[in-house]
Amino acid sequence: MTFLAGGFAELNLRVYVPDLPGHGHSPGPFSPQRAEDCAEALVSDLVSRGLANPDQTILAGHSMGAAIAMRVGAKVPVRGVVAISPAPMRPAYGVQPEMLLYQDPGPLPERFLVLSGGREPESMRGNARDLVASAKNGVAQYLVIPGATHSSLIFSRPAVRAFQDWTAKAFELQGIPGMPSLGELYGALAGFAGLLLLAGPFLREMTGKKQTGEEETAAGKSFAWSRMLPEFALAAVLVVILLRFWNPLDAMRLYEGDYLASFLLILGIVLASLHWKSLREQFSRWKPGLLVAIFAALLLFLLFSAWLELSIYEAWLTPTRWARFPFLLLAFLPYHIAEEICLGPAANANPRRRFVAGLSLRAAAWLALVIGLMYFHSGEILMVLLLPYFVVLQVLERRAMDIVRHETGSAAATAVFGAILLAGFCLVIFPVT
C-alpha cells in the first residue's frame, strides 16, 4: 500500500497504514468482523488521542480494506472514504452470498469515492457501481481507471491522481499535488529478477549432478499427458465437491489457506493411490539429494521472503506462521509426490514438454477451485482474487522442481522441495485466523 499512501502524503496529509489482524506482522486471529472492529477502534483511538480530526480525515482501502473503510466510515463521522476496487458487499452480478465478507452490507458513508479497474470482472465493477447508486443522501462518485486490474490499481498513477483530485476538492486544497515514485516497486522487481537469475545456477550447484539416465529410468516412467490431464481434472472436481461438506484441515486456522491445504492433501492422496505401483517404483530406493533439496528450498524461501520484506511486502514469517509451516508442508506433500510420479523421471524427457505438462496439471487442479467457487459455492474467493500471485508462484516453483529432479533424479527430493516452497509462500499470503 506504500504507493497509494504516498499519494495521500503528497497532499500534506499524515498517513497511517495499519496491518489488519492476522496480516503482515500483526497477530491474529483474523475474521472480517474482527478486522472491522479493529479498524474502527484504531480510528476512534486516533481521534481520542488528538492524532486525527474526524472532519479532516479520509479513510482509504483496497479490496477487503476498501469494504472495511466503507463500513467504518459509516460509523465514524470522517470527511470521506476512498474505496479502491472494494470487495463485493451485495449478492449481485454473479456474486453469491457465501462470497461476501459481510452478509449485511450496512449503511454507507456520507461522502465517498469508488474506483474500479477497467479490466476487472463485471461482478466487481457492478457491485462498485451499485454502492454509488445507493448513496441517496450522500455525495458519492464512481470512476473507472481504464486498463487497470484489481491488483494493478494499487500501483496505478491515474488511480492516485483521481483520489488526489477528489480529496483536494473535499478539503478545498489548492495547487497540484506531486505523484509518489514507483522507484520502490521497480527496485523490488529488479532485485527479485536478480534472485531468479541466481536461483537456477544455485540449485544446480547445490543438488549436484543427477543420476545416470539408466538408473533413473529403471526407477519409474512417465504417463501419457492425455491420461494424466483427465485424471487430475476429474479428481480435482470430486475433491472440491467433497470439501463443500467437510474441510478436514479447518483446525489449521489459516483463512482460506486451510481449504487449499485440504484440497491438495486429498487430491494428492487420491492421485498417488491411482498410481501405487509407480509410487513404489520411484520411492523404493533411497537416492541422495533429499537433505540437500530441503536445505536449498528453505534457503531460497528465506532469501526471497527476506528481499520482499525489505523492499515491498511484509513477507517474513512470524512465529505464529512458522508454527503452521510443518502442517502445511505435510498437507502439500502428497500432491507434489503424485505430480512427480505422473511426470516421471526427467532424464529422458523433453524439458520443455515436461514443464508444460506439469503446469497443465496444476491448471486443471486450479480450474476445479474456480469451479468450486462459481458453481459449487465454496466461498473461497481468495483463490480467484490471488490468481496472478499463484500463477507466478506455480510457474517458478515448477521450473525449480524440474531442475532439482533433473539434477538429483529423486522424486522424493523434488516433491519435498516443491512442498516447502509452496507452504512458505502460502503462509506469506493467507491471513492467520
C-alpha positions in Angstrom: 0.0 0.0 0.0 3.1 2.3 0.0 2.4 3.9 -3.3 -1.2 4.7 -2.5 -0.2 6.0 0.9 2.4 8.2 -0.9 -0.4 9.7 -3.0 -2.2 11.0 0.2 1.1 12.1 1.7 1.7 14.3 -1.4 -1.4 16.2 -0.2 0.5 17.0 3.0 -1.7 14.6 5.0 -0.5 12.5 7.8 -0.9 8.9 6.7 -1.3 5.8 8.9 -1.1 2.4 7.3 -2.0 -0.4 9.7 -1.9 -4.2 9.4 -5.2 -5.8 9.8 -5.3 -8.6 12.4 -3.6 -11.8 11.0 -2.0 -9.9 8.2 1.7 -9.0 7.8 3.3 -8.9 11.2 0.1 -8.4 13.1 -1.0 -11.4 15.3 -4.4 -13.0 14.7 -7.0 -14.1 14.8 -8.4 -12.7 11.6 -12.0 -12.6 10.7 -13.8 -9.9 8.6 -15.8 -8.8 11.6 -12.7 -8.6 13.9 -10.8 -6.7 11.1 -13.7 -4.2 11.0 -13.8 -3.8 14.8 -10.0 -3.3 15.0 -10.2 -0.7 12.2 -13.0 1.2 13.9 -11.1 1.0 17.3 -7.9 2.4 15.6 -9.7 5.4 14.1 -11.6 6.1 17.3 -8.3 5.9 19.3 -6.5 8.3 16.9 -9.4 10.7 17.3 -9.4 10.4 21.1 -5.7 11.0 21.3 -5.9 14.1 19.2 -3.9 12.5 16.4 -6.7 12.7 13.9 -9.5 15.2 13.4 -12.6 13.4 12.0 -13.6 16.4 9.9 -10.1 16.3 8.3 -9.7 12.5 8.0 -10.0 10.3 4.9 -10.3 6.5 5.2 -9.0 4.5 2.3 -8.6 0.9 1.4 -8.2 -1.6 -1.4 -10.3 -4.7 -1.9 -11.3 -6.1 1.5 -9.7 -3.0 3.0 -12.0 -0.8 0.9 -15.1 -2.7 2.2 -13.9 -2.2 5.8 -13.2 1.5 5.1 -16.7 1.9 3.9 -18.2 0.3 6.9 -16.1 2.1 9.4 -16.6 5.4 7.6 -20.4 5.0 8.1 -19.9 4.6 11.8 -17.2 7.3 12.5 -18.1 10.7 11.1 -15.0 11.2 8.9 -14.7 13.6 6.0 -14.8 10.9 3.4 -13.8 7.4 2.2 -11.8 6.3 -0.8 -12.7 2.7 -1.8 -10.4 1.2 -4.4 -11.8 -1.9 -6.0 -13.9 -2.7 -3.0 -14.8 -6.3 -2.2 -18.4 -7.0 -3.3 -20.9 -6.1 -0.5 -24.1 -7.3 -2.1 -25.1 -10.7 -3.8 -25.4 -9.3 -7.3 -23.8 -9.7 -10.7 -22.9 -13.3 -10.2 -21.6 -12.8 -6.6 -23.1 -15.5 -4.4 -23.9 -14.7 -0.7 -21.2 -17.1 0.5 -18.6 -15.0 -1.3 -19.4 -11.9 0.7 -17.2 -10.8 3.6 -20.3 -9.4 5.3 -23.8 -10.7 4.9 -25.2 -7.3 5.9 -24.0 -4.5 3.6 -24.5 -1.9 6.3 -25.0 1.8 5.9 -22.9 4.0 3.6 -20.6 7.0 4.5 -21.9 10.4 3.7 -19.1 11.2 1.2 -17.1 8.6 -0.7 -15.3 7.8 -3.9 -15.2 4.4 -5.5 -12.5 3.4 -8.0 -12.7 0.3 -10.3 -10.3 -1.1 -12.9 -11.5 -1.3 -16.5 -10.2 -4.9 -16.7 -11.9 -6.1 -13.5 -14.7 -8.6 -13.9 -18.3 -7.3 -14.0 -19.0 -8.8 -10.7 -16.6 -6.4 -9.1 -17.4 -3.3 -11.2 -21.2 -3.9 -11.0 -21.1 -4.1 -7.2 -18.9 -1.0 -7.1 -21.4 1.0 -9.2 -24.3 -0.1 -7.0 -22.6 1.4 -4.0 -22.6 4.8 -5.6 -26.2 4.3 -6.9 -27.4 3.5 -3.4 -26.0 6.7 -1.9 -29.3 8.6 -1.8 -28.5 11.2 0.9 -24.7 11.4 0.5 -22.1 12.6 -2.0 -20.7 9.7 -4.0 -18.6 9.3 -7.1 -17.7 6.3 -9.2 -14.7 6.3 -11.6 -13.2 3.6 -13.8 -9.5 3.5 -14.4 -9.0 2.2 -18.0 -6.7 -0.8 -18.4 -6.3 -1.4 -14.7 -6.9 -4.7 -13.0 -7.9 -5.5 -9.4 -4.2 -5.8 -8.4 -2.6 -3.1 -10.6 -4.8 -0.4 -9.2 -2.6 -0.2 -6.1 0.3 0.9 -8.5 -1.8 3.0 -10.9 -0.8 6.6 -11.3 -4.3 7.5 -12.8 -5.9 6.0 -9.7 -3.7 8.1 -7.4 -4.4 11.2 -9.4 -8.1 10.5 -9.3 -8.3 10.2 -5.5 -5.9 13.1 -5.1 -8.3 15.4 -7.1 -11.3 14.1 -5.1 -9.6 14.6 -1.8 -8.3 18.1 -2.7 -11.9 19.0 -3.6 -13.2 17.6 -0.4 -10.7 19.5 1.7 -10.7 22.6 -0.6 -7.0 22.3 -1.1 -5.1 24.5 -3.7 -2.3 23.5 -6.0 -1.4 20.4 -7.9 0.0 17.6 -5.6 3.0 15.6 -6.6 3.0 12.0 -7.7 4.7 9.4 -5.5 7.5 7.5 -7.0 7.3 3.9 -8.3 11.0 3.5 -7.7 10.4 1.2 -4.7 8.4 -1.1 -6.9 10.9 -1.1 -9.8 13.7 -1.7 -7.3 11.8 -4.6 -5.7 11.2 -6.2 -9.1 14.8 -5.7 -10.2 16.1 -7.4 -7.1 13.5 -10.2 -7.5 14.7 -10.7 -11.1 18.3 -10.8 -9.9 17.4 -13.5 -7.4 15.7 -15.5 -10.1 18.8 -15.3 -12.3 20.9 -16.7 -9.5 18.4 -19.4 -8.4 18.9 -21.7 -11.3 22.8 -21.9 -11.0 22.4 -22.1 -7.2 20.1 -25.1 -7.4 22.3 -26.9 -9.9 25.4 -26.3 -7.8 23.6 -27.4 -4.6 22.0 -30.5 -5.9 25.0 -31.7 -7.9 25.0 -34.0 -10.9 22.0 -36.2 -11.5 21.9 -39.9 -11.5 22.7 -41.6 -14.8 19.8 -41.9 -17.2 19.7 -45.7 -17.0 19.4 -45.7 -13.2 16.6 -43.1 -13.2 14.6 -44.7 -16.0 14.7 -48.0 -14.0 13.1 -46.2 -11.1 9.9 -45.4 -13.0 8.3 -44.0 -16.1 6.1 -41.1 -17.0 2.4 -41.4 -18.0 0.9 -40.0 -21.2 -0.4 -36.5 -20.9 -3.7 -37.5 -22.4 -4.2 -39.8 -19.5 -2.8 -37.5 -16.7 -4.9 -34.4 -17.5 -8.3 -36.0 -17.3 -7.3 -37.9 -14.1 -6.2 -34.7 -12.4 -9.2 -32.7 -13.6 -11.8 -35.2 -12.6 -10.2 -36.0 -9.3 -9.9 -32.3 -8.5 -13.6 -31.6 -9.2 -14.6 -34.6 -7.0 -12.4 -33.2 -4.2 -14.0 -29.8 -4.5 -17.4 -31.4 -4.1 -16.2 -33.3 -1.0 -14.8 -30.1 0.5 -18.2 -28.5 0.1 -19.4 -30.7 3.0 -16.2 -31.3 5.0 -12.9 -29.5 5.4 -10.5 -31.8 7.4 -7.9 -29.1 8.0 -10.2 -26.4 9.2 -8.3 -26.5 12.5 -5.2 -25.2 10.8 -6.7 -21.7 11.2 -5.4 -20.1 8.0 -8.1 -18.0 6.3 -8.9 -20.0 3.1 -5.4 -21.5 3.2 -6.9 -24.4 5.2 -9.2 -25.1 2.2 -6.2 -25.1 -0.2 -4.3 -27.4 2.1 -7.2 -29.9 2.4 -7.7 -29.7 -1.4 -4.1 -30.6 -2.2 -3.9 -33.2 0.6 -6.9 -35.2 -0.6 -6.1 -34.7 -4.3 -2.6 -35.9 -3.7 -3.7 -39.0 -1.8 -6.2 -39.9 -4.5 -3.8 -39.5 -7.4 -1.0 -41.3 -5.6 -3.3 -44.2 -4.8 -4.2 -44.5 -8.5 -0.5 -44.9 -9.3 0.5 -47.0 -6.4 2.8 -49.2 -8.5 4.7 -46.3 -9.8 4.8 -44.8 -6.4 6.6 -47.9 -5.1 9.0 -47.9 -8.1 10.1 -44.3 -7.8 10.3 -44.3 -4.0 11.6 -47.8 -3.4 15.2 -46.9 -3.2 16.9 -44.1 -1.3 18.6 -41.6 -3.5 21.0 -38.9 -2.5 19.7 -35.3 -2.6 16.8 -35.2 -0.2 18.6 -33.3 2.6 20.3 -31.0 0.1 16.9 -30.3 -1.5 15.4 -29.5 1.8 18.2 -27.1 2.6 18.0 -25.5 -0.8 14.3 -25.0 -0.6 14.5 -23.4 2.8 17.4 -21.1 1.8 15.6 -20.0 -1.4 12.4 -19.2 0.5 14.3 -17.2 3.2 16.2 -15.3 0.5 13.1 -14.4 -1.5 10.9 -13.6 1.5 13.7 -11.5 3.1 14.0 -9.5 -0.1 10.3 -8.9 -0.3 10.2 -8.0 3.3 13.0 -5.4 2.9 11.7 -3.9 -0.4 7.9 -4.0 -0.9 5.9 -6.6 1.2 5.9 -7.9 4.7 6.8 -11.5 3.8 9.0 -12.5 6.8 7.1 -15.2 8.7 6.1 -14.5 12.3 6.4 -17.3 14.9 2.6 -17.8 14.6 3.0 -18.5 10.9 6.1 -20.7 11.4 4.1 -22.8 13.8 1.8 -23.7 10.9 4.6 -24.4 8.5 5.2 -28.2 9.2 1.4 -28.9 9.0 1.1 -27.1 5.7 4.2 -28.8 4.3 2.7 -32.2 5.2 -0.6 -31.3 3.6 1.1 -30.2 0.3 3.5 -33.1 0.1 1.0 -35.8 -1.3 0.1 -33.6 -4.3 3.7 -33.0 -5.1 4.5 -36.7 -4.8 1.6 -37.6 -7.1 2.7 -34.9 -9.6 6.3 -36.2 -9.7 5.0 -39.8 -10.1 2.9 -38.9 -13.1 5.5 -36.7 -14.8 8.1 -39.4 -14.3 11.9 -39.2 -14.5 13.4 -36.1 -16.1 16.5 -37.7 -17.6 14.9 -39.0 -20.8 12.0 -36.4 -21.1 11.9 -33.3 -23.1 12.5 -30.5 -20.5 10.0 -28.0 -22.1 7.4 -30.6 -22.7 7.7 -31.9 -19.1 7.5 -28.3 -17.8 4.4 -27.5 -19.8 2.8 -30.8 -18.8 3.4 -30.1 -15.1 1.8 -26.6 -15.4 -1.2 -28.0 -17.3 -1.9 -30.5 -14.5 -1.8 -27.6 -12.0 -4.0 -25.5 -14.2 -6.6 -28.3 -14.3 -6.5 -28.5 -10.5 -6.8 -24.7 -10.1 -9.7 -24.7 -12.6 -11.5 -27.0 -10.2 -11.0 -24.5 -7.4 -12.6 -21.8 -9.6 -15.5 -24.2 -10.5 -15.9 -24.8 -6.8 -16.3 -21.1 -6.2 -18.6 -20.3 -9.1 -20.8 -23.4 -9.3 -20.5 -25.2 -6.0 -20.5 -22.0 -4.0 -17.4 -22.8 -1.9 -17.0 -19.2 -1.0 -13.2 -19.5 -1.4 -12.8 -16.1 -3.2 -9.1 -15.7 -2.4 -8.3 -18.5 -4.9 -9.6 -16.2 -7.7 -8.5 -12.8 -6.4 -5.0 -14.0 -5.7 -4.7 -15.9 -9.0 -2.0 -13.6 -10.5 0.2 -14.3 -7.5 -0.4 -18.0 -7.7 0.3 -18.2 -11.4 3.7 -16.6 -10.9 4.4 -18.9 -7.9 3.3 -22.1 -9.7 5.5 -21.3 -12.8 8.6 -20.5 -10.8 8.1 -23.5 -8.4 7.5 -25.9 -11.2 10.6 -24.7 -13.0 12.7 -25.1 -9.9 11.3 -28.6 -9.2 12.3 -29.6 -12.8 15.9 -28.5 -12.1 16.0 -30.5 -8.8 14.5 -33.6 -10.4 16.9 -33.4 -13.3 20.0 -33.0 -11.1 19.1 -35.4 -8.3 17.0 -38.0 -10.1 15.0 -38.2 -6.9 11.2 -37.9 -6.9 11.2 -37.7 -3.1 13.7 -34.8 -3.0 11.8 -33.0 -5.7 8.4 -33.4 -4.0 9.7 -32.2 -0.6 11.5 -29.3 -2.3 8.3 -28.1 -4.0 6.1 -28.6 -0.9 8.5 -26.5 1.2 8.4 -23.6 -1.3 4.6 -23.7 -1.7 4.0 -23.9 2.0 6.3 -21.0 2.7 4.8 -18.7 0.2 1.2 -19.6 1.1 1.9 -18.7 4.7 3.1 -15.3 3.4 -0.2 -14.5 1.7 -3.0 -16.1 3.7 -4.3 -14.4 6.9 -3.9 -16.2 10.2 -7.3 -16.9 12.0 
